[in-house]
Amino acid sequence: MKSKLYDVAIIGGGPAAHSAALYARRKELKTAMISKEEGGQVLYSSEIDNYLGIPDVEGFELVKKFRNHVDKYKPDRVEEEVKGIDKSENEFTLKLGNGDTLNSKTLVLATGAKWRKLGVPGEEELSGKGVSYCTTCDGPLYADSDVAVIGGGNSAFEGIIDLLPIANRIVNVDIAPEPIADPVLQRHVNESDHLEEVELEQYYGHEILEILGDGMVSGLRIKDKETGEEKEIEVEGVFVEIGLIPNSGIVEDMVETNDAGEIVVDCNNQTTVGGLFAAGDVTDVPENQVIVAAGEGAKAALGAYSYLIHQ
Ligand SMILES: Cc1cc2nc3c(=O)[nH]c(=O)nc-3n(C[C@H](O)[C@H](O)[C@H](O)COP(=O)(O)OP(=O)(O)OC[C@H]3O[C@@H](n4cnc5c(N)ncnc54)[C@H](O)[C@@H]3O)c2cc1C
């Protein structure tokens, strides 16, 4: 690709990036949208029912709606990973996975987050062989099987909801003493009609010591944090649903991040570097939700616009 100077380069393909691209183009900014996988986490959501005005929509359908809406305004789309970013006085240079570079006066980082790992023996070796991070993607592979869901937050409970119509037995383990998922999700699980056929075993206050298996997952070894008692549980699949890590690595030496690695932004989504804005799950803005990411993306693009006219 030939290097051309954009007004704004938006890195990401999730709701924050789509919303930023829409707002940037409506201000007639020369806009590039660079993403390695269009759709972001929304693609992995089986059903979204809390995006205002679009009730009860499958994740990939919502991504299609985002794309169609944004494409009315024709940003340049580049399907590549951004590997690195250099900043000179008035310009950012993005180094792309295919070796090309892309130059822009401002930048909106909307790179979202990726799944957090447990970091226990067996996890790496058995990843894709029974260890998964996405019930929406891999749940259907476990029809009538015994599975474990690790975690007690919203992701874990959404995972259990996905698995209730599929699995034979669900073992839910978390290190915390009790679940912290939204009450509406906990109720959805506890009052599910599927519990007449599916066994749900819960081990809160338990640590995962190891994922067991020789070539394929065969179980879990867990430890009661209070008594120290260890236990082995037989399962064929382990879904790790313990939260997310922000994808802030490409700018970690450039901008301020908090202890969790989230990019610190002000109320205009400006980072600590002039002209560099950030939005969505990669930032320290609380609540990782589609509607929040979309709103923050819009604010970041308007922040970039305002920055450009004041330069
Ligand atoms: C299973 C699941 C269910 C969920 N359910 C709901 C729900 O019901 N309701 C709700 O509101 N929220 C839900 N969420 C959360 C919601 O999906 C996220 O908060 C939202 O997608 C965050 O948007 P984002 O644009 O910040 O980042 P993401 O959606 O994470 O998108 C990040 C994008 O950046 C791209 N990217 C990352 N690094 C690079 C790079 N170096 N170069 C190029 N591109 C890069 C990725 O490919 C991706 O396209 C759910 C999430 C999951 C995982």
The ligand as an SDF file (V2000), in Angstrom:
LIG
                    3D

 53 58  0  0  0  0  0  0  0  0999 V2000
  -18.6970  -13.5730   24.9670 C   0  0  0  0  0  0  0  0  0  0  0  0
  -18.9580  -12.0940   25.1550 C   0  0  0  0  0  0  0  0  0  0  0  0
  -20.2640  -11.6490   25.3670 C   0  0  0  0  0  0  0  0  0  0  0  0
  -20.5130  -10.2750   25.5150 C   0  0  0  0  0  0  0  0  0  0  0  0
  -21.8110   -9.8670   25.6880 N   0  0  0  0  0  0  0  0  0  0  0  0
  -22.0960   -8.5550   25.7470 C   0  0  0  0  0  0  0  0  0  0  0  0
  -23.4570   -8.0950   25.8350 C   0  0  0  0  0  0  0  0  0  0  0  0
  -24.3980   -8.8790   25.8560 O   0  0  0  0  0  0  0  0  0  0  0  0
  -23.6620   -6.7540   25.8810 N   0  0  0  0  0  0  0  0  0  0  0  0
  -22.6530   -5.8200   25.8640 C   0  0  0  0  0  0  0  0  0  0  0  0
  -22.9180   -4.6250   25.8680 O   0  0  0  0  0  0  0  0  0  0  0  0
  -21.3540   -6.2350   25.8050 N   0  0  0  0  0  0  0  0  0  0  0  0
  -21.0560   -7.5590   25.7440 C   0  0  0  0  0  0  0  0  0  0  0  0
  -19.7440   -7.9730   25.6740 N   0  0  0  0  0  0  0  0  0  0  0  0
  -18.6630   -6.9490   25.7690 C   0  0  0  0  0  0  0  0  0  0  0  0
  -18.5040   -6.1800   24.4580 C   0  0  0  0  0  0  0  0  0  0  0  0
  -18.4470   -7.0910   23.3730 O   0  0  0  0  0  0  0  0  0  0  0  0
  -17.2220   -5.3230   24.5220 C   0  0  0  0  0  0  0  0  0  0  0  0
  -17.3150   -4.4430   25.6100 O   0  0  0  0  0  0  0  0  0  0  0  0
  -17.0360   -4.5030   23.2470 C   0  0  0  0  0  0  0  0  0  0  0  0
  -16.9670   -5.3350   22.1170 O   0  0  0  0  0  0  0  0  0  0  0  0
  -15.7560   -3.6610   23.3240 C   0  0  0  0  0  0  0  0  0  0  0  0
  -15.6050   -3.0080   22.1110 O   0  0  0  0  0  0  0  0  0  0  0  0
  -14.2030   -2.4160   21.6300 P   0  0  0  0  0  0  0  0  0  0  0  0
  -14.4890   -1.8190   20.2880 O   0  0  0  0  0  0  0  0  0  0  0  0
  -13.6150   -1.5830   22.6710 O   0  0  0  0  0  0  0  0  0  0  0  0
  -13.2220   -3.6780   21.4890 O   0  0  0  0  0  0  0  0  0  0  0  0
  -13.3200   -5.1130   20.8150 P   0  0  0  0  0  0  0  0  0  0  0  0
  -14.7110   -5.5100   20.5690 O   0  0  0  0  0  0  0  0  0  0  0  0
  -12.4490   -5.9750   21.6800 O   0  0  0  0  0  0  0  0  0  0  0  0
  -12.6010   -4.8990   19.4010 O   0  0  0  0  0  0  0  0  0  0  0  0
  -11.2250   -4.6830   19.2960 C   0  0  0  0  0  0  0  0  0  0  0  0
  -10.8120   -4.6940   17.8380 C   0  0  0  0  0  0  0  0  0  0  0  0
   -9.4500   -4.2910   17.7100 O   0  0  0  0  0  0  0  0  0  0  0  0
   -8.7710   -5.1480   16.8170 C   0  0  0  0  0  0  0  0  0  0  0  0
   -7.3410   -5.1160   17.1560 N   0  0  0  0  0  0  0  0  0  0  0  0
   -6.7680   -5.3750   18.3610 C   0  0  0  0  0  0  0  0  0  0  0  0
   -5.4270   -5.1830   18.2950 N   0  0  0  0  0  0  0  0  0  0  0  0
   -5.1700   -4.7980   17.0120 C   0  0  0  0  0  0  0  0  0  0  0  0
   -3.9680   -4.4580   16.3110 C   0  0  0  0  0  0  0  0  0  0  0  0
   -2.7640   -4.4380   16.9220 N   0  0  0  0  0  0  0  0  0  0  0  0
   -4.0570   -4.1290   14.9970 N   0  0  0  0  0  0  0  0  0  0  0  0
   -5.2650   -4.1120   14.3600 C   0  0  0  0  0  0  0  0  0  0  0  0
   -6.4290   -4.4210   14.9810 N   0  0  0  0  0  0  0  0  0  0  0  0
   -6.3780   -4.7540   16.2930 C   0  0  0  0  0  0  0  0  0  0  0  0
   -9.4490   -6.4960   17.0230 C   0  0  0  0  0  0  0  0  0  0  0  0
   -9.2220   -7.3550   15.9100 O   0  0  0  0  0  0  0  0  0  0  0  0
  -10.9040   -6.0520   17.1420 C   0  0  0  0  0  0  0  0  0  0  0  0
  -11.4760   -5.8710   15.8800 O   0  0  0  0  0  0  0  0  0  0  0  0
  -19.4550   -9.3230   25.4990 C   0  0  0  0  0  0  0  0  0  0  0  0
  -18.1400   -9.7830   25.2900 C   0  0  0  0  0  0  0  0  0  0  0  0
  -17.8860  -11.1450   25.1120 C   0  0  0  0  0  0  0  0  0  0  0  0
  -16.4660  -11.6100   24.8730 C   0  0  0  0  0  0  0  0  0  0  0  0
  1  2  1  0
  2  3  1  0
  2 52  2  0
  3  4  2  0
  4  5  1  0
  4 50  1  0
  5  6  2  0
  6  7  1  0
  6 13  1  0
  7  8  2  0
  7  9  1  0
  9 10  1  0
 10 11  2  0
 10 12  1  0
 12 13  2  0
 13 14  1  0
 14 15  1  0
 14 50  1  0
 15 16  1  0
 16 17  1  0
 16 18  1  0
 18 19  1  0
 18 20  1  0
 20 21  1  0
 20 22  1  0
 22 23  1  0
 23 24  1  0
 24 25  2  0
 24 26  1  0
 24 27  1  0
 27 28  1  0
 28 29  2  0
 28 30  1  0
 28 31  1  0
 31 32  1  0
 32 33  1  0
 33 34  1  0
 33 48  1  0
 34 35  1  0
 35 36  1  0
 35 46  1  0
 36 37  1  0
 36 45  1  0
 37 38  2  0
 38 39  1  0
 39 40  1  0
 39 45  2  0
 40 41  1  0
 40 42  2  0
 42 43  1  0
 43 44  2  0
 44 45  1  0
 46 47  1  0
 46 48  1  0
 48 49  1  0
 50 51  2  0
 51 52  1  0
 52 53  1  0
M  END
$$$$
